[in-house]
Structures are given as C-alpha cells and as structure tokens.
Amino acid sequence: MFLFCSRSHSTMQTQNRQQRLAALRDTIANIERKPALAEMRSRAFDGAADGFPRLPGGLLQDVCTDAVRNGGASLGFALGQVRTLFTPKRLAVLYLQLAADAQFFGLPYGPGLSSFGLDPAQLVIVRASDMQDLLWVAEEALACRAVAGIVADIGGAPEMLDFTASRRLSLRTAESGTSLFLLRYGADRPASAAHLRWHLAPHRSGRKPFDDRAPGSARWGLTLEKGLSFIAHPRFVLEWTANGFATLPAELGIEQDARTTLPIAVPARLAGRLSQAG
C-alpha cells in the first residue's frame, strides 16, 4: 500500500510539472504574438538594401568588439543609433555600468557628446554595485516612457547575463519600444536572445577636405552576426556625418581591419615630414 501511494504521488508531481511547463510555453507564445513584437520584426530592417537602416526602437542589440580599447567606438555606434530614437516624449538616454568598472572603462565625455549632436544633459549615468542591480535598473528603465535608449557597458560575460536574462530583456524592449545596447568585449560570443548582434571594429577615420593628414569623421567597420535573415548585406563601413550614419563601400573596411599588427614599434611620421631627431 505504501509503495502504491508513493508511486501515485510521484506520478501526480510529474503531471503537475508538465502542466506548469505547458502553461509557461503558452504564456511565452502569447507574449511573442503581441503586436509590439510583430511590428518590430516587420520594420526592423526597412531600407536595409540601400545602406545602413534606420533601426526602430524596441530592439535588444549586442555590440561586440574584441578589445576593451575599442569601447569608445562601441559607445559611439550605440549613441549614434540612440540619437535617431529621440522624440518629444523620449528625451533621455541611460548609460549603465558597474561601479567597479567605472575607473577602468571611463565615462562618456561631455564635449565629445556635444560634437556628436547629443546634449550631455540628456545622458543619465547609473553605476550599479553588482550585475543583479544593473539588470534590475535596465528592466525598470525599459518601462519608463521618457527613455529613448539604454547603453549598458557590460564588459565580459557575467554569469547573471545568461540566455534566460537576455531573453527577458529582449521581450521587455519589444514591449516598451525602448532599445537596449549591451556593449561587450572579447572574442567569445555568449549565447544571447538579442534581436541583433554586431561585431564592431574601429576604422581609420576619414580625412579633412583641406588637410589629408588631419583626422576627419569617425568610421566603424561592422559585421551583423545575428539577424542575417532580415538583411541582404551583413557588412558595413559607416562614417559619421551631420545627418547621422553614412554607408561607405564595405571593401574599404574589410581590407583595412584585416591588416596585421606590426611586430615592433615604428615611429609615426610627423607633420610636414619633419625630422624625428630631437
């Protein structure tokens, strides 16, 4: 009799677990059928065939680069997109980072933001004590209708930011219409539910019209690693202009980004070919 009762109890537990899983699957399916997600999928890459698309809000984007020194380029790419998402009601952008990383990664530079067409007063900087707090702030900010975009300077691959956490964030972004950019460094690409994943490499800047030795507009080399089904050309070389991103021939960046590092230090050529001697 005891054995029979134990088996019956075990069978009921299994059935209850299966019912809960089935209910959870139905809930997720209902969320994914919401108009916000359907609309995001239909318009995410409008105009992509003619160049870099003007992406809508409501996207979770991984911006991956191989080295921490490229963090400025990653931040510039994210803020360049956020600038197109401002509306009369959405005027704020959040920059999130761990308090322990602030000294290492640095902070956005106010005058640089101004030259980029972004008012520093619109930028809200949040330093979280740990990754749990950072993810909580990100989710709460996604629910705020005054926020146009959120840039989270993540760094590596923290355990808390796993596929489940990114899945939750991707659903929140699609529902709210606010974009979230996760800046990540290193060659590894952890599993993510981001709608888009970019691999970014800084590109040699353009040239000034009247001084070919002076640095000009910022440029980025980009490869879209996730989301390829929506776009015909996954590689871009972008240049910053007063009107936002301009697309350059992709071949311009592929050859340049693939150049090898010099084995030894080489003196830079001084302006006007002045002598290197002191």
C-alpha positions in Angstrom: 0.0 0.0 0.0 2.8 2.4 0.9 4.6 1.7 -2.4 1.4 2.3 -4.3 0.8 5.7 -2.6 4.4 6.8 -3.3 4.2 6.0 -7.0 0.8 7.8 -7.2 2.4 10.9 -5.6 5.3 10.8 -8.0 3.0 10.5 -10.9 1.0 13.5 -9.8 4.2 15.6 -9.3 5.2 14.7 -12.9 1.8 15.6 -14.3 1.8 18.9 -12.4 5.3 19.8 -13.6 4.2 19.1 -17.2 1.1 21.2 -16.8 3.2 24.1 -15.5 5.6 23.8 -18.3 2.8 23.7 -20.9 1.2 26.8 -19.2 4.6 28.6 -19.3 5.1 27.8 -23.0 1.6 29.2 -23.8 2.4 32.4 -21.9 5.6 32.9 -23.8 3.8 32.2 -27.1 1.2 34.8 -26.2 3.9 37.4 -25.4 5.6 36.7 -28.7 2.4 37.2 -30.6 1.9 40.7 -29.2 1.7 43.5 -31.8 4.9 45.1 -30.5 7.0 42.1 -31.4 5.2 41.5 -34.7 5.7 45.2 -35.7 9.3 45.1 -34.7 10.0 42.1 -36.9 8.2 43.7 -39.9 10.0 47.0 -39.8 13.4 46.3 -38.2 15.3 46.5 -41.5 13.2 48.8 -43.6 15.5 50.3 -46.3 18.4 48.0 -45.4 19.1 47.2 -49.1 20.1 50.8 -49.8 22.6 51.1 -46.9 22.6 51.0 -43.1 18.9 51.0 -42.0 17.4 53.5 -39.6 16.5 50.9 -36.9 13.4 51.4 -34.9 13.2 51.4 -31.1 12.4 48.2 -29.2 15.5 46.2 -30.1 18.0 44.4 -27.9 21.4 44.8 -29.6 24.7 43.1 -28.6 27.6 45.3 -29.7 30.7 43.1 -29.5 34.2 44.1 -30.0 37.4 42.2 -29.5 39.3 44.6 -27.2 38.4 46.9 -24.4 40.3 49.7 -26.1 37.5 49.8 -28.7 35.0 50.7 -26.1 34.8 54.3 -27.3 33.9 53.1 -30.8 31.2 50.8 -29.5 29.7 53.6 -27.4 29.7 55.9 -30.4 27.9 53.4 -32.5 25.3 52.8 -29.8 24.7 56.6 -29.2 24.6 57.2 -32.9 21.6 55.0 -33.0 20.0 56.4 -29.9 20.1 59.8 -31.3 17.7 58.8 -34.0 15.2 57.4 -31.4 14.6 60.7 -29.6 11.0 62.0 -29.7 9.4 65.0 -27.9 8.4 62.5 -25.2 11.5 60.3 -25.2 14.4 62.6 -24.5 16.6 60.6 -22.1 19.4 58.0 -22.6 20.7 55.9 -19.7 24.4 54.8 -19.5 24.8 51.9 -17.1 28.0 50.4 -15.8 29.2 48.6 -12.7 30.8 50.9 -10.1 33.9 48.7 -10.0 34.3 49.2 -13.8 33.9 53.0 -13.9 37.6 53.8 -13.4 38.7 51.1 -15.9 36.2 51.8 -18.7 36.0 55.6 -18.1 32.9 57.8 -18.7 31.4 59.5 -21.7 33.0 62.8 -22.4 30.6 65.8 -22.3 32.2 68.0 -25.1 32.5 64.9 -27.3 28.8 64.1 -26.9 28.0 67.7 -27.9 30.1 67.4 -31.0 28.2 64.2 -31.7 24.9 66.0 -31.7 23.9 64.7 -28.2 23.1 67.1 -25.4 25.1 65.8 -22.3 22.1 66.9 -20.2 20.1 64.1 -21.8 22.5 61.4 -20.5 21.8 59.8 -17.2 24.7 57.9 -15.7 23.9 55.0 -13.4 26.6 53.0 -11.5 25.3 49.7 -10.1 27.0 47.9 -7.3 26.7 44.5 -9.0 25.3 42.8 -12.1 22.0 42.0 -10.4 21.4 45.6 -9.6 22.4 46.6 -13.2 19.9 44.2 -14.8 17.2 45.5 -12.4 17.9 49.1 -13.4 17.8 48.1 -17.0 14.4 46.5 -16.7 13.0 49.3 -14.7 14.3 51.9 -17.2 12.8 50.0 -20.1 9.4 50.6 -18.5 10.0 54.4 -18.5 8.3 56.1 -21.4 10.8 59.1 -21.2 13.8 56.9 -22.1 14.8 56.6 -25.8 17.6 54.2 -25.3 19.8 52.4 -22.7 23.5 51.7 -23.2 24.9 49.1 -20.7 28.7 48.8 -20.6 28.9 45.2 -19.7 32.5 44.2 -20.5 32.9 40.4 -20.4 30.4 37.6 -20.0 28.9 37.8 -16.4 27.1 34.6 -15.3 23.9 36.5 -14.4 23.6 37.8 -18.0 22.8 34.4 -19.4 20.4 33.4 -22.2 17.4 33.5 -19.9 18.2 37.0 -18.7 18.8 38.3 -22.2 15.5 36.6 -23.3 13.7 38.6 -20.6 15.4 41.8 -21.7 14.5 41.2 -25.4 10.8 40.8 -24.6 10.9 43.9 -22.4 12.5 46.0 -25.1 10.0 44.9 -27.8 7.0 45.6 -25.5 8.3 49.0 -24.4 9.7 50.4 -27.6 13.0 51.3 -25.9 16.2 50.0 -27.3 18.9 48.4 -25.1 22.5 48.2 -26.3 24.8 45.7 -24.5 28.5 46.7 -25.0 30.6 43.5 -24.7 34.3 42.9 -25.1 36.3 39.8 -26.0 36.5 37.2 -28.7 33.8 34.9 -27.1 30.2 35.4 -28.1 28.0 34.1 -25.3 24.5 32.8 -26.1 22.1 35.7 -26.3 18.5 36.3 -27.2 19.4 39.7 -28.6 17.5 40.7 -31.8 20.8 41.9 -33.3 24.4 41.1 -32.6 27.1 43.3 -34.2 30.8 42.7 -34.3 32.4 46.1 -34.4 36.0 47.1 -35.2 37.2 50.8 -35.3 38.1 52.0 -38.7 40.6 54.6 -39.7 38.9 58.0 -39.8 38.1 60.0 -42.9 40.1 62.9 -44.0 39.6 66.6 -43.7 38.8 68.2 -47.1 41.8 70.6 -47.0 44.3 68.6 -44.9 44.7 65.0 -45.8 46.8 64.4 -42.7 44.2 65.6 -40.2 41.7 63.1 -38.7 38.2 63.5 -40.1 34.9 61.9 -39.4 34.7 58.8 -37.2 34.2 55.5 -39.0 33.2 52.0 -38.0 33.6 48.5 -39.5 30.6 46.3 -38.7 29.5 42.8 -39.3 26.0 41.7 -38.4 26.4 38.2 -36.8 22.8 37.7 -35.8 19.7 38.9 -37.7 21.1 37.9 -41.2 17.7 36.7 -42.4 16.4 40.3 -42.3 19.2 41.9 -44.3 20.9 41.3 -47.6 24.3 42.8 -46.8 25.7 42.0 -43.4 28.8 44.1 -43.6 29.0 47.8 -43.3 31.6 50.6 -43.2 29.9 53.6 -41.6 31.0 57.2 -41.4 29.5 59.8 -39.1 28.0 62.9 -40.7 25.9 65.7 -39.5 22.9 63.7 -40.7 23.9 60.5 -38.9 25.5 57.3 -40.3 26.5 57.3 -43.9 27.4 53.9 -45.6 30.7 53.5 -47.4 31.8 50.6 -49.7 32.2 47.5 -47.5 35.5 46.6 -49.2 37.0 49.8 -47.7 36.8 48.3 -44.2 37.5 44.6 -44.7 41.0 45.0 -46.1 41.9 47.7 -43.5 40.5 45.9 -40.5 42.4 42.7 -41.5 45.8 44.4 -41.6 48.3 42.7 -39.2 49.8 44.3 -36.2 53.4 45.5 -36.7 55.9 43.3 -34.9 57.9 46.2 -33.5 57.3 49.9 -32.6 57.5 52.1 -35.7 58.0 55.9 -35.3 55.0 57.9 -36.6 55.6 60.3 -39.4 55.5 63.9 -38.1 53.5 66.6 -39.8 55.2 68.1 -42.8 57.7 65.2 -42.7 59.8 66.9 -40.1 62.8 65.0 -38.8 62.3 62.5 -36.0 65.5 63.6 -34.4 65.4 65.8 -31.3 
